[in-house]
């Protein structure tokens, strides 16, 4: 089960209410795949520049630390000739362990140390969106994600685990979109609808400025306002059961289009990792025994939930 937070009354039950274990397993596997892709596609092709001793900016330099002790990096303890490469290798190994489900909490801890070290080892080559990369491994350190879809794990029936990681991932998404929309409301380019037009015609920011720059201004203006409206409404729509799947589907399309259109790195995929525990992945799993009636289904689910809270599996 892993650590289970305590909150009083019905609020506590709403936070820790059990969910099918497949949802947290999907989070673990997705995070491992994105971390591995980040190493292979973002860092390795430019390893000398990003983590080498003679890169574009000094890697693992001490520099000024406005918060003493907060901007730590293990890279500062390793020789600069190979320290950054060692951290990348450790991150890749941890990502593979997360994918297969071998010692996932230890792997998540190693991954978290690596991504924090890479960020503060050379913060000038990162942006604010890269901070979401540190949230996912930290969540997996405490997350019971190896109950299913992991090496050495065999289950015959349904397995439930505490659902607090799913709710925390949803809270993280609400904070990202809510604060982003709040900032955009006070920006004149977003208010008048020209922000997307400027971005699509920026040769340094846009992947296809010639193609996207020819898009009619009216369409780009509608897209700008729709993006702000969706981000503003996400914290409300995402908690409504009937609107959640549609809202999440729009978010998936939004992030995939952002990745294809603009130079945003791996931020869209790390954000989409927070979507994974919100989808009903358990429905793709073949059930060993199908209950005979709807009443049996409800009875079985209630029994499974009670056993899950005490650490048992269905």
MOTADA-V620462 format. One record per residue. RES is the residue in one letter. PSI is psi in radians with two decimals (999 if undefined). Layout:
BEGIN
res=RES psi=PSI
res=RES psi=PSI
END
This chain:
BEGIN
res=X psi=-0.62
res=X psi=3.14
res=X psi=2.35
res=X psi=1.99
res=X psi=2.68
res=X psi=2.30
res=X psi=2.63
res=X psi=2.54
res=X psi=-2.58
res=X psi=-0.45
res=X psi=-0.74
res=X psi=-0.73
res=X psi=-0.66
res=X psi=-0.55
res=X psi=-0.76
res=X psi=0.09
res=X psi=2.26
res=X psi=2.59
res=X psi=2.76
res=X psi=2.42
res=X psi=-0.38
res=X psi=-0.48
res=X psi=-0.72
res=X psi=-0.52
res=X psi=-0.67
res=X psi=-0.67
res=X psi=-0.77
res=X psi=-0.83
res=X psi=-0.77
res=X psi=-0.74
res=X psi=-0.72
res=X psi=-0.72
res=X psi=-0.73
res=X psi=-0.71
res=X psi=-0.74
res=X psi=-0.73
res=X psi=-0.62
res=X psi=-0.74
res=X psi=-0.81
res=X psi=-0.60
res=X psi=-0.52
res=X psi=-0.81
res=X psi=-0.86
res=X psi=-0.76
res=X psi=-0.40
res=X psi=0.62
res=X psi=-0.75
res=X psi=-0.66
res=X psi=-0.68
res=X psi=-0.69
res=X psi=0.09
res=X psi=2.85
res=X psi=-0.30
res=X psi=0.68
res=X psi=-3.05
res=X psi=-0.67
res=X psi=2.69
res=X psi=2.19
res=X psi=2.39
res=X psi=0.48
res=X psi=2.67
res=X psi=-1.03
res=X psi=-3.07
res=X psi=2.34
res=X psi=1.74
res=X psi=-0.42
res=X psi=1.58
res=X psi=2.20
res=X psi=-0.27
res=X psi=-0.62
res=X psi=1.11
res=X psi=2.78
res=X psi=2.22
res=X psi=-0.31
res=X psi=-0.44
res=X psi=-0.24
res=X psi=-0.15
res=X psi=2.72
res=X psi=2.35
res=X psi=-0.38
res=X psi=-0.60
res=X psi=0.03
res=X psi=-0.79
res=X psi=-0.67
res=X psi=-0.64
res=X psi=-0.69
res=X psi=-0.71
res=X psi=-0.72
res=X psi=-0.73
res=X psi=-0.67
res=X psi=-0.71
res=X psi=-0.73
res=X psi=-0.72
res=X psi=-0.66
res=X psi=-0.71
res=X psi=-0.71
res=X psi=-0.65
res=X psi=-0.69
res=X psi=-0.79
res=X psi=-0.23
res=X psi=0.52
res=X psi=2.06
res=X psi=1.01
res=X psi=-0.55
res=X psi=-0.71
res=X psi=-0.75
res=X psi=-0.70
res=X psi=-0.67
res=X psi=-0.78
res=X psi=-0.77
res=X psi=-0.72
res=X psi=-0.77
res=X psi=-0.69
res=X psi=-0.80
res=X psi=-0.62
res=X psi=-0.71
res=X psi=-0.68
res=X psi=-0.67
res=X psi=-0.91
res=X psi=-0.19
res=X psi=-0.53
res=X psi=1.27
res=X psi=-0.33
res=X psi=-0.34
res=X psi=0.11
res=X psi=2.94
res=X psi=3.09
res=X psi=-0.57
res=X psi=-0.40
res=X psi=-0.22
res=X psi=-0.42
res=X psi=-0.37
res=X psi=-0.45
res=X psi=-0.39
res=X psi=-0.73
res=X psi=-0.91
res=X psi=-0.63
res=X psi=-0.69
res=X psi=-0.70
res=X psi=-0.35
res=X psi=-0.65
res=X psi=0.04
res=X psi=2.26
res=X psi=1.31
res=X psi=0.00
res=X psi=0.34
res=X psi=-0.50
res=X psi=2.93
res=X psi=0.75
res=X psi=2.69
res=X psi=2.38
res=X psi=0.08
res=X psi=2.17
res=X psi=2.16
res=X psi=2.55
res=X psi=-0.43
res=X psi=-2.73
res=X psi=2.47
res=X psi=2.30
res=X psi=2.55
res=X psi=2.90
res=X psi=2.37
res=X psi=0.16
res=X psi=-0.58
res=X psi=-0.58
res=X psi=-0.78
res=X psi=-0.63
res=X psi=-0.66
res=X psi=-0.69
res=X psi=-0.71
res=X psi=-0.70
res=X psi=-0.75
res=X psi=-0.75
res=X psi=-0.66
res=X psi=-0.75
res=X psi=-0.91
res=X psi=-0.67
res=X psi=-0.84
res=X psi=-0.59
res=X psi=-0.78
res=X psi=-0.68
res=X psi=-0.71
res=X psi=-0.74
res=X psi=-0.50
res=X psi=-0.41
res=X psi=0.18
res=X psi=2.25
res=X psi=-0.60
res=X psi=-0.60
res=X psi=-0.53
res=X psi=-0.76
res=X psi=-0.01
res=X psi=0.29
res=X psi=-0.04
res=X psi=-0.79
res=X psi=-0.61
res=X psi=-0.76
res=X psi=-0.72
res=X psi=-0.69
res=X psi=-0.30
res=X psi=0.18
res=X psi=2.00
res=X psi=-0.32
res=X psi=-0.37
res=X psi=-0.59
res=X psi=2.45
res=X psi=-0.44
res=X psi=1.19
res=X psi=-0.57
res=X psi=-0.69
res=X psi=-0.91
res=X psi=-0.48
res=X psi=-0.36
res=X psi=-0.02
res=X psi=2.38
res=X psi=2.44
res=X psi=-0.62
res=X psi=-0.70
res=X psi=-0.70
res=X psi=-0.63
res=X psi=-0.73
res=X psi=-0.70
res=X psi=-0.67
res=X psi=-0.86
res=X psi=-0.62
res=X psi=-0.71
res=X psi=-0.77
res=X psi=-0.75
res=X psi=-0.71
res=X psi=-0.76
res=X psi=-0.66
res=X psi=-0.67
res=X psi=-0.21
res=X psi=-0.82
res=X psi=-0.43
res=X psi=-0.86
res=X psi=-0.56
res=X psi=-0.36
res=X psi=-0.08
res=X psi=2.10
res=X psi=-0.72
res=X psi=-0.43
res=X psi=-0.18
res=X psi=-0.86
res=X psi=-0.69
res=X psi=-0.75
res=X psi=-0.76
res=X psi=-0.67
res=X psi=-0.72
res=X psi=-0.70
res=X psi=-0.70
res=X psi=-0.83
res=X psi=-0.73
res=X psi=-0.83
res=X psi=-0.64
res=X psi=-0.70
res=X psi=-0.69
res=X psi=-0.74
res=X psi=-0.70
res=X psi=-0.54
res=X psi=-0.60
res=X psi=2.84
res=X psi=1.51
res=X psi=0.12
res=X psi=-2.53
res=X psi=0.12
res=X psi=-0.78
res=X psi=-0.66
res=X psi=-0.61
res=X psi=-0.63
res=X psi=-0.70
res=X psi=-0.38
res=X psi=-0.60
res=X psi=-0.32
res=X psi=-0.51
res=X psi=-0.79
res=X psi=-0.02
res=X psi=-0.11
res=X psi=2.58
res=X psi=1.24
res=X psi=-0.38
res=X psi=-0.34
res=X psi=-0.31
res=X psi=-0.09
res=X psi=2.24
res=X psi=2.21
res=X psi=2.45
res=X psi=-0.73
res=X psi=2.17
res=X psi=2.20
res=X psi=2.67
res=X psi=-0.46
res=X psi=3.00
res=X psi=-0.65
res=X psi=-0.67
res=X psi=-0.64
res=X psi=-0.84
res=X psi=-0.71
res=X psi=-0.75
res=X psi=-0.74
res=X psi=-0.72
res=X psi=-0.73
res=X psi=-0.72
res=X psi=-0.72
res=X psi=-0.73
res=X psi=-0.73
res=X psi=-0.59
res=X psi=-0.65
res=X psi=-0.31
res=X psi=0.09
res=X psi=0.10
res=X psi=2.87
res=X psi=2.71
res=X psi=999
END
